[in-house]
Amino acid sequence: MATRNNVWQHFVPVGYLRSFSLSPERQRQAPIWMTRANGRHAEVTCESQCAEDFANTATRFAFERTSFERVDSTLPELTRLLIIGTPLSEEQQRDLVFALVVLHARNLAVRNDRGGERLGAVPDLLRAELVGVIGGLDLPTYDPAAVTQALLTRWFIAALESPDGTAFITSDNPALWFKTEDGACFLGAPLTPRNWVLLLDKTKFVARGRVEPGDVASLNHAQAFNSTEAIYSQVKLSQRELDFWLGIMAGRPHEKASYADDGFHVRFVSAPPLSFLHRVG
């Protein structure tokens, strides 16, 4: 039966947004500062953001809740472990990789050109992204064991911490695929105002050195420029900051990644120079 709780469906997890709140203990009512491209800047609840009526399905309400339940519940805990510096187990690393891919694939910034409900397309989209983009495998069928092995042998997670006096923002399209000028790609997203995470191909990248204020500015710029309609911050922005971010958002390209019968078409973001990120060799 369609109730308000069933109809209002998130395309970014509430638990993820809560990590950017000054009062995360308030759960779904945790406050966060929203800046919309139309100029509105207001304190809102995490529950009210990054959701639409029937965003994922108009009928399969129970499956809609359970299909994202693991990511919605595990991502905040994985974020907490990264913040306190606890090494992730192999299983937790796999969970974090999967969470990042889901954060990207379930977003409305990925257009479903196959037709039908988004909920029906998401599983195939996840397989296409994990196998084709991250795994780099040409598999006739989705083999979880092969994909897991590819992830553990070829890719690694780099956890970033912002310098004192700086903070990361996030957006309604937080997980982004970046591509360097020579074609190497990586996936990343902010996890808290102090933490970003990158998924990097170890045959192409090495991460060393500290995160500089310029890196924070570059990653924040990517969030604003690639947002769909809104960015989010932990605190209220000054008028100068608000004007700056609205100017960035005004230039948004509005181009979307897409998933069609012939596969997943990634929309890559031009990778900014990052002081800590170096190419192998």
C-alpha positions in Angstrom: 0.0 0.0 0.0 1.3 3.5 -0.9 1.9 5.5 2.3 3.9 8.7 2.7 6.9 6.7 4.0 6.8 4.4 1.0 6.2 7.1 -1.6 9.0 9.5 -0.4 12.1 7.6 -1.7 15.7 8.8 -1.3 18.4 8.6 -4.0 21.1 9.7 -1.5 21.0 7.8 1.8 19.7 9.7 4.8 22.5 8.1 6.8 25.1 9.6 4.4 23.6 13.1 4.7 23.6 12.8 8.5 27.4 12.7 8.5 27.3 16.3 7.4 25.1 17.4 10.3 26.2 19.1 13.5 23.5 17.0 15.3 23.7 13.5 13.7 22.1 11.9 16.8 18.8 13.4 15.7 18.7 10.7 13.0 16.4 11.6 10.1 15.6 15.0 11.6 19.3 15.9 11.8 19.8 19.4 10.4 22.0 20.2 7.5 22.5 23.5 5.5 21.2 23.3 2.0 22.1 25.6 -0.9 20.0 25.3 -4.0 20.9 26.5 -7.4 18.0 28.9 -7.3 19.7 30.8 -4.5 17.8 29.4 -1.5 20.0 28.8 1.5 18.3 27.2 4.6 18.7 24.8 7.4 16.7 21.7 6.5 16.4 18.1 7.8 18.3 15.2 6.2 15.0 13.4 5.7 13.7 16.1 3.5 16.6 16.1 1.1 17.7 14.1 -2.0 14.3 12.3 -2.3 11.3 12.4 -4.6 7.9 10.8 -4.7 8.4 7.4 -6.4 12.0 8.1 -7.2 12.8 4.4 -7.5 9.5 2.6 -7.8 5.7 3.1 -7.8 4.8 -0.4 -6.6 7.7 -2.4 -5.1 7.9 -0.5 -1.8 9.2 -3.3 0.5 11.9 -4.2 -2.0 12.9 -0.6 -2.4 13.6 -0.3 1.3 15.5 -3.6 1.6 17.5 -3.1 -1.6 19.4 -0.1 -0.2 19.2 -1.1 3.4 22.7 -2.6 3.7 24.4 0.5 2.2 22.3 2.9 4.2 23.2 1.1 7.4 26.9 0.2 6.7 28.2 3.5 5.1 27.9 5.5 8.3 29.7 2.8 10.3 32.5 2.5 7.7 32.8 6.3 7.7 33.2 6.2 11.5 36.0 3.6 11.3 37.9 5.6 8.7 37.6 8.7 10.9 39.1 7.0 14.0 41.8 5.4 11.9 40.7 1.8 12.2 42.1 -0.4 9.3 39.2 -1.9 7.3 39.0 -5.6 6.9 38.8 -7.0 3.4 35.1 -7.5 3.8 34.7 -3.9 5.0 36.8 -2.6 2.1 34.5 -4.5 -0.3 31.5 -3.0 1.5 32.9 0.5 1.1 33.6 0.0 -2.6 30.1 -1.3 -3.1 28.6 1.6 -1.1 30.5 4.1 -3.3 29.2 2.4 -6.5 25.6 2.4 -5.1 25.9 6.0 -4.1 26.8 6.7 -7.7 24.5 4.3 -9.5 21.3 5.0 -7.6 21.5 8.7 -8.0 19.1 10.6 -10.3 22.2 12.0 -12.0 22.4 8.6 -13.8 19.6 8.5 -16.4 17.7 5.3 -17.0 17.3 5.0 -20.7 16.2 1.4 -20.6 12.7 2.4 -19.6 10.7 1.0 -16.7 11.3 1.8 -13.0 14.7 2.8 -11.8 14.6 0.1 -9.2 14.6 -2.5 -11.9 17.6 -1.0 -13.7 19.8 -0.5 -10.6 21.0 -4.1 -10.2 22.1 -4.4 -13.8 23.7 -0.9 -13.6 25.7 -1.9 -10.5 27.0 -5.0 -12.3 27.9 -2.9 -15.4 29.8 -0.4 -13.2 31.6 -2.9 -11.0 32.5 -5.3 -13.9 33.1 -2.9 -16.8 34.4 0.3 -15.1 36.1 -0.8 -11.9 36.9 -4.5 -12.6 37.9 -3.8 -16.2 36.7 -7.4 -16.9 35.0 -8.7 -20.0 32.8 -11.3 -18.4 29.8 -12.9 -20.1 28.0 -13.1 -16.8 28.2 -11.3 -13.5 30.7 -13.3 -11.4 30.9 -11.9 -7.9 34.0 -13.8 -7.0 35.8 -12.6 -10.1 34.7 -9.0 -9.5 35.8 -9.2 -5.8 39.2 -10.5 -6.8 39.6 -7.8 -9.3 38.7 -5.1 -6.8 41.1 -6.5 -4.2 44.1 -6.9 -6.5 43.8 -3.8 -8.7 42.1 -1.1 -6.7 42.8 0.5 -3.3 41.0 3.0 -1.0 42.6 6.3 -0.1 41.1 8.0 2.9 41.6 11.8 2.9 41.4 14.3 5.8 41.0 18.0 5.3 43.5 20.3 7.0 42.5 22.3 10.0 40.4 25.4 9.1 39.0 23.8 6.0 35.9 21.6 5.4 34.4 19.5 2.6 30.9 20.1 1.2 28.7 17.5 -0.4 25.9 17.6 -2.9 22.9 15.7 -4.2 25.3 13.9 -6.6 28.2 13.1 -4.2 29.9 10.1 -5.9 31.9 11.2 -9.0 33.9 9.4 -11.6 37.1 11.5 -12.4 39.3 11.1 -15.5 42.8 12.5 -15.9 44.0 14.0 -19.1 45.7 10.8 -20.1 42.6 8.7 -19.5 43.1 7.2 -16.0 39.9 7.2 -14.0 39.0 7.0 -10.3 35.9 7.2 -8.1 35.5 9.4 -5.1 33.0 11.1 -2.7 33.1 13.2 0.5 32.0 11.2 3.6 32.1 14.0 6.2 33.2 17.7 6.4 36.6 16.4 7.3 36.8 13.2 5.2 36.9 12.2 1.5 37.5 8.8 0.1 38.9 7.8 -3.3 38.9 4.4 -5.1 42.1 4.2 -7.1 43.7 1.8 -9.5 47.0 0.8 -7.9 48.5 0.2 -11.3 48.0 3.9 -12.2 48.0 5.9 -9.0 49.8 6.2 -5.7 48.6 8.5 -2.9 51.2 10.1 -0.7 51.6 13.4 1.1 49.1 15.4 3.0 45.9 17.0 1.7 46.4 20.7 1.2 43.8 23.5 1.3 43.9 23.8 -2.4 42.9 20.1 -2.7 39.9 20.8 -0.5 38.9 23.7 -2.7 39.3 21.6 -5.9 37.2 18.7 -4.5 34.5 21.1 -3.3 34.4 22.8 -6.7 33.8 19.4 -8.2 30.8 18.8 -5.9 29.2 22.1 -6.7 29.9 22.1 -10.4 28.5 18.5 -10.8 25.5 18.9 -8.4 22.0 18.4 -9.8 20.2 21.0 -7.8 21.8 21.4 -4.3 25.0 21.4 -2.2 25.2 20.7 1.5 27.4 22.1 4.3 27.6 21.5 8.0 27.3 25.2 8.8 25.6 28.3 7.4 27.5 29.9 4.6 28.5 33.6 4.7 27.1 35.8 2.0 30.5 35.8 0.2 30.6 32.0 0.3 27.0 31.7 -0.9 27.7 34.0 -3.8 30.8 32.0 -4.7 29.1 28.6 -4.7 26.0 29.9 -6.6 28.4 31.2 -9.3 29.9 27.7 -9.6 26.5 26.0 -9.7 25.3 28.4 -12.4 27.8 26.8 -14.8 26.7 23.2 -14.2 26.9 21.2 -17.5 23.6 19.2 -16.8 25.0 16.3 -18.7 24.1 12.9 -17.1 25.6 9.4 -17.1 23.2 6.9 -18.6 22.3 3.3 -18.6 20.7 1.8 -21.7 20.3 -1.6 -23.4 23.9 -1.4 -24.7 25.4 -0.8 -21.2 26.5 1.9 -18.8 27.7 5.2 -20.2 29.9 6.9 -17.6 30.0 10.7 -17.4 33.5 11.5 -16.3 34.5 14.6 -14.5 37.9 16.2 -15.4 40.2 15.3 -12.6 41.7 18.4 -10.9 45.4 18.5 -9.9 45.6 17.0 -6.4 48.9 17.5 -4.5 48.8 14.0 -2.9 47.8 12.0 -6.0 50.6 10.8 -8.2 50.8 8.6 -11.3 52.7 5.3 -11.1 56.0 5.5 -12.9 
